[in-house]
Amino acid sequence: MGSIRARNFMTKSGDSFVIRTILPADAGKVLEFNKAIFKEALYLITTTEEFKVTPEQETEWLQKIYNDKNKLAIAAEQNGKLIGYLDFHNGHRYRTMHQGSFGMSVAHTHRNQGVGKALLSVLLDWAKQNPIIEKVSLEVFAANKEAISLYHKFGFIQEGVKTKAIRIDQQNYHDVIIMANFV
């Protein structure tokens, strides 16, 4: 099973929160969190209009992650409300199962409070304990300097750049940086 033992953390402002495994029963919370994130986050690929996941689809997706010991879905939770979310997926073939990538989001109200740092710390601790996972990768908007700085602090290195990988409109694009950490 892709799961962790729940861990307690404190925000920079002194509020406590927990990082825990997301369960299939949390599908409603995850959907609510994602809908809010897509409305407020500048550096996500999915738009609000494109996000049409049903509760049943989300439950099924979370069950697949939970059942796979090489995948992980975790959340930062405060007073029963999700304030951060991270999911990691490794390759599904023998030659790629040693590596995978993750996506992470933190609620606007909790950014720059150590929530992303806590999620990333838990992910890397889990990956180091997993006998299959050797490489944790991510893609990040080149303009997202705060996230890139965080990843560098955790030992991620830049592996490449996808030029004009994200199209905002007919004239505006974003480059994406590919980063990795060999755990």
HUVENQUI-V568450 format. One record per residue. SS is DSSP state (~ for helix, > for strand, _ for the rest). D_CENTER is the distance of its C-alpha to the mean C-alpha in whole Angstrom. Layout:
ss & d_center
SS & D_CENTER
SS & D_CENTER
This chain:
ss & d_center
_ & 18
_ & 14
_ & 15
_ & 15
_ & 18
_ & 17
> & 17
> & 18
> & 17
> & 19
_ & 18
_ & 20
_ & 23
_ & 23
_ & 21
> & 20
> & 17
> & 16
> & 12
> & 13
> & 13
_ & 12
_ & 15
~ & 17
~ & 19
~ & 16
~ & 16
~ & 18
~ & 15
~ & 12
~ & 14
~ & 16
~ & 13
~ & 11
~ & 15
~ & 15
~ & 12
~ & 14
~ & 17
~ & 16
_ & 13
_ & 15
_ & 13
_ & 11
_ & 13
_ & 14
_ & 17
_ & 18
_ & 21
_ & 19
_ & 17
_ & 19
_ & 17
_ & 20
~ & 20
~ & 21
~ & 19
~ & 16
~ & 17
~ & 18
~ & 15
~ & 14
~ & 17
~ & 16
~ & 13
~ & 15
~ & 18
_ & 17
_ & 17
_ & 15
_ & 12
> & 10
> & 8
> & 8
> & 9
> & 11
> & 14
> & 17
_ & 21
_ & 19
> & 17
> & 13
> & 12
> & 8
> & 6
> & 3
> & 5
> & 7
> & 10
> & 13
_ & 16
_ & 19
_ & 22
_ & 24
_ & 23
_ & 20
_ & 18
_ & 18
> & 15
> & 12
> & 9
> & 5
> & 3
> & 2
> & 6
> & 9
_ & 12
~ & 15
~ & 17
~ & 15
_ & 14
_ & 16
_ & 16
_ & 14
~ & 11
~ & 9
~ & 11
~ & 11
~ & 8
~ & 8
~ & 12
~ & 11
~ & 9
~ & 12
~ & 14
~ & 14
~ & 14
~ & 17
~ & 18
_ & 18
_ & 21
_ & 19
_ & 16
_ & 18
> & 15
> & 11
> & 11
> & 9
> & 11
> & 11
> & 14
_ & 17
_ & 18
_ & 15
~ & 17
~ & 15
~ & 12
~ & 14
~ & 16
~ & 13
~ & 12
~ & 16
~ & 17
_ & 15
_ & 17
_ & 15
> & 17
> & 18
> & 19
> & 20
> & 20
> & 20
> & 22
> & 22
> & 19
> & 18
> & 21
_ & 22
_ & 25
_ & 28
_ & 29
_ & 25
> & 23
> & 20
> & 19
> & 16
> & 16
> & 15
> & 14
> & 14
> & 15
> & 17
_ & 17
